[in-house]
Amino acid sequence: MTEPLVAVIIVNWNNLKDTLACIESVIQSTYSNLSIIVVDNASKDDPGTMIQSMYPQVHMLQMNSNRGFTGGNNAGLQFAIQQNARYAFLLNNDAEVNRNTIHQLTVYMESTPDICAAAPIIEYHSQPGTIWSAGGRIDPHQATATMQGTNTWDQGQFGETPYPVDFATGCALMVRLSVVDKLGGLDDRFFMYYEEVEWCQRLRSQGDSIHIIPNARVWHKISPEARNESPFVHYLMTRNRLLWIRCAKFGFGTYIRVLVFHNLRTLLSWSIRPRWKYKRDQRDAMLIALRDALLNRYGPPPTNLGLRKSRTKHLLNNGFAQ
């Protein structure tokens, strides 16, 4: 039988080194019928020239602005649909795939037509054998989306049989393009973070499932410590969680509970406790995120996050005056 066409979508933004390593890992895949699509979100350098000189088979899509994880992948998804690909494999540019992973995911998708998406177990690139994600669970009462297995040693605890999850991270996610064509791509309002959670819920709304293939592997070059210190991450995670609650229709009570008992309590602690003095940039970013969520401002984050040349009052006053 002819192998179905799989479009591998890799979004790049000012990170050519990792993108080249990611492409190379895909090239080494045992699966042969691949279309590799690299979407460049207006990087400062000229990655297209380098990429196509090294990998002429790669399709380069050049964006005229940074459209984030959502916009970049949506452009790739549309291109994949135009190519008549059957599946799209979203792959972070700072990730690398095992040689058999795309083959394993595709074979399972082909044999299980009632699932809309499949994903591998993802380990830390710097700590092979330590799990970063083995799929995720959603608690609608607490409005939490939690990844399974994070920071645990891979001892085969997830078995060998594919299993359903509420969502899978967009770091490495294969989707059935017929479902995407019907329900649409990622919601551009998120830009990045929580976008795949909302998307997976939407994909599952037709009664289909999302499965983790525990024998498949991807290695992700991620630093949780760096993410925790980033004002941009705090901004997007705070704003987008509230947007996700609205999209998922968890209810006004859940929205208020998260706003008051999580966000405002965290902000108060970071403001008055000396031990959290170093969190001031993150606190400012959260304040701006709450303002933007309440004013329905979504898309790319503000460019002044983490630049403490002005204080919170100045940032908030300018924001509300816009």
Secondary structure as the mmCIF struct_conf table of DSSP 4:
data_model
#
loop_
_struct_conf.conf_type_id
_struct_conf.id
_struct_conf.beg_label_comp_id
_struct_conf.beg_label_asym_id
_struct_conf.beg_label_seq_id
_struct_conf.end_label_comp_id
_struct_conf.end_label_asym_id
_struct_conf.end_label_seq_id
HELX_LH_PP_P HELX_LH_PP_P1 THR A 2 LEU A 5
STRN STRN1 VAL A 6 ASN A 12
BEND BEND1 TRP A 13 ASN A 14
HELX_RH_AL_P HELX_RH_AL_P1 LEU A 16 ILE A 27
TURN_TY1_P TURN_TY1_P1 GLN A 28 GLN A 28
BEND BEND2 THR A 30 THR A 30
STRN STRN2 LEU A 34 ASP A 40
BEND BEND3 LYS A 44 ASP A 45
HELX_RH_AL_P HELX_RH_AL_P2 PRO A 47 MET A 54
TURN_TY1_P TURN_TY1_P2 PRO A 56 GLN A 57
BEND BEND4 VAL A 58 VAL A 58
STRN STRN3 HIS A 59 GLN A 62
BEND BEND5 ASN A 64 SER A 65
HELX_RH_AL_P HELX_RH_AL_P3 GLY A 68 GLN A 82
TURN_TY1_P TURN_TY1_P3 GLN A 83 ASN A 84
BEND BEND6 ARG A 86 ARG A 86
STRN STRN4 TYR A 87 LEU A 91
TURN_TY1_P TURN_TY1_P4 ASN A 93 ASP A 94
STRN STRN5 ALA A 95 VAL A 97
TURN_TY1_P TURN_TY1_P5 ARG A 99 ASN A 100
HELX_RH_AL_P HELX_RH_AL_P4 THR A 101 SER A 111
TURN_TY1_P TURN_TY1_P6 PRO A 113 ASP A 114
STRN STRN6 ILE A 115 TYR A 124
BEND BEND7 HIS A 125 GLN A 127
TURN_TY1_P TURN_TY1_P7 PRO A 128 GLY A 129
STRN STRN7 THR A 130 THR A 130
STRN STRN8 ILE A 131 SER A 133
BEND BEND8 ALA A 134 ALA A 134
STRN STRN9 GLY A 136 ASP A 139
TURN_TY1_P TURN_TY1_P8 PRO A 140 ALA A 143
STRN STRN10 THR A 144 MET A 147
BEND BEND9 GLN A 148 GLY A 149
TURN_TY1_P TURN_TY1_P9 THR A 150 ASN A 151
STRN STRN11 TRP A 153 TRP A 153
BEND BEND10 GLN A 155 GLY A 156
TURN_TY1_P TURN_TY1_P10 GLN A 157 PHE A 158
BEND BEND11 GLU A 160 THR A 161
STRN STRN12 TYR A 163 VAL A 165
BEND BEND12 ASP A 166 ASP A 166
STRN STRN13 PHE A 167 PHE A 167
TURN_TY1_P TURN_TY1_P11 GLY A 170 CYS A 171
STRN STRN14 ALA A 172 ARG A 176
HELX_RH_AL_P HELX_RH_AL_P5 LEU A 177 LEU A 183
BEND BEND13 GLY A 185 GLY A 185
TURN_TY1_P TURN_TY1_P12 ASP A 188 ARG A 189
BEND BEND14 PHE A 190 TYR A 194
HELX_RH_AL_P HELX_RH_AL_P6 GLU A 195 ARG A 204
TURN_TY1_P TURN_TY1_P13 SER A 205 GLN A 206
BEND BEND15 GLY A 207 GLY A 207
STRN STRN15 SER A 209 HIS A 220
HELX_RH_AL_P HELX_RH_AL_P7 PRO A 224 GLU A 229
HELX_RH_AL_P HELX_RH_AL_P8 PRO A 231 ALA A 248
TURN_TY1_P TURN_TY1_P14 LYS A 249 LYS A 249
HELX_RH_AL_P HELX_RH_AL_P9 PHE A 252 VAL A 258
HELX_RH_PI_P HELX_RH_PI_P1 LEU A 259 LEU A 264
HELX_RH_AL_P HELX_RH_AL_P10 ARG A 265 ILE A 272
HELX_RH_3T_P HELX_RH_3T_P1 PRO A 274 LYS A 279
HELX_RH_AL_P HELX_RH_AL_P11 ARG A 280 LEU A 294
TURN_TY1_P TURN_TY1_P15 LEU A 295 ASN A 296
BEND BEND16 GLY A 299 PRO A 300
HELX_LH_PP_P HELX_LH_PP_P2 PRO A 301 PRO A 302
TURN_TY1_P TURN_TY1_P16 THR A 303 GLY A 306
TURN_TY1_P TURN_TY1_P17 ARG A 308 LYS A 309
BEND BEND17 SER A 310 SER A 310
HELX_RH_AL_P HELX_RH_AL_P12 THR A 312 ALA A 321
#
